Amino acid sequence: MAKIYLNQIAHGRSGDKGDTSNVCVFAKDPKDYELIKEQVTPEKVKEYFGNMVKGEVTRYEVPSLNGFNFVMKHALGGGATHSLRLDSLGKSMGSAFLRMKIDYPDDAE
């Protein structure tokens, strides 16, 4: 197994509403959908973001698009109008999300 960044096999879209961040992750190749499903769980996402995400993480599966929608509550320091963070918007969360490292089989093409 090799460690790779999620962005090597997936792309994403992200946004925010108040203090909730939403990140959609789509496998670039359909063969990687199950690998992402297995490794990018709500628990692992919550662990990855640490104390940045104070609420629950919910994953919605969208197999017809080879993707997932992750909703992270209490993730933006109160949201754009309440946060002291330099960038409190969901767009930054999407970029950070895709830098998550996962295990990838050495024999995969």
C-alpha positions in Angstrom: 0.0 0.0 0.0 1.1 3.5 -0.8 -0.1 6.7 1.0 -1.5 9.2 -1.5 -3.5 12.4 -1.2 -7.2 12.1 -1.9 -6.9 14.7 -4.7 -4.8 12.2 -6.7 -8.0 10.1 -7.3 -10.8 12.5 -6.6 -12.0 16.0 -7.2 -14.4 18.0 -5.2 -16.8 20.9 -4.8 -17.5 22.7 -1.5 -19.6 25.4 0.1 -21.0 26.6 3.3 -24.2 27.8 5.0 -23.6 29.5 8.3 -21.5 27.3 10.5 -21.9 24.2 8.3 -19.4 23.1 5.6 -20.4 20.8 2.8 -17.8 19.0 0.7 -18.6 16.7 -2.3 -15.9 14.3 -3.3 -16.1 12.5 -6.6 -13.9 9.6 -7.8 -12.0 10.6 -11.0 -12.2 6.9 -12.0 -15.3 4.8 -11.1 -13.0 2.0 -9.9 -11.8 4.2 -7.0 -15.4 4.8 -5.7 -15.3 1.7 -3.3 -11.9 2.6 -2.0 -13.0 6.1 -1.1 -16.2 4.7 0.4 -14.1 2.3 2.6 -11.5 4.8 3.7 -13.1 8.2 3.8 -15.6 7.6 6.5 -17.3 10.3 8.7 -15.2 9.2 11.6 -12.0 9.5 9.7 -13.0 12.9 8.4 -13.8 14.1 11.9 -10.4 12.8 13.1 -8.6 14.4 10.2 -10.1 17.9 10.9 -9.6 17.6 14.6 -11.0 20.4 16.7 -11.8 22.4 13.6 -15.0 20.4 13.2 -16.9 20.6 16.5 -20.1 19.0 15.3 -21.1 15.8 13.6 -19.9 14.7 10.1 -22.6 13.1 7.9 -21.8 11.3 4.7 -24.3 10.9 1.9 -23.5 8.4 -0.8 -24.2 9.3 -4.4 -23.1 6.1 -6.3 -24.7 7.2 -9.6 -22.1 10.0 -9.6 -19.3 8.0 -8.0 -19.4 10.5 -5.2 -20.1 11.5 -1.6 -21.5 14.6 0.0 -20.0 15.3 3.5 -21.8 17.7 5.7 -19.7 19.0 8.7 -21.6 20.9 11.4 -20.1 23.5 13.6 -17.1 23.6 11.2 -16.5 27.2 10.4 -16.1 29.0 13.7 -19.6 30.3 13.6 -19.6 31.2 9.9 -18.4 34.1 7.9 -20.0 36.8 9.9 -19.1 35.4 13.4 -15.7 33.8 13.0 -12.3 35.2 13.8 -10.7 32.7 11.4 -8.8 34.2 8.5 -10.9 32.2 6.1 -14.1 30.9 7.5 -15.7 29.7 4.3 -16.4 26.2 3.1 -14.2 26.6 0.0 -11.1 26.3 2.1 -12.5 23.2 3.8 -12.8 21.5 0.4 -9.2 22.2 -0.5 -8.0 20.9 2.9 -10.3 17.8 2.6 -8.7 16.8 -0.6 -5.2 16.8 1.1 -6.4 14.0 3.3 -4.0 11.0 2.9 -5.4 7.5 2.2 -4.0 4.1 1.5 -3.9 3.1 -2.2 -3.0 -0.4 -3.5 0.5 -0.5 -5.1 -0.8 -2.7 -7.9 -3.6 -0.2 -8.9 -3.2 1.7 -12.1 
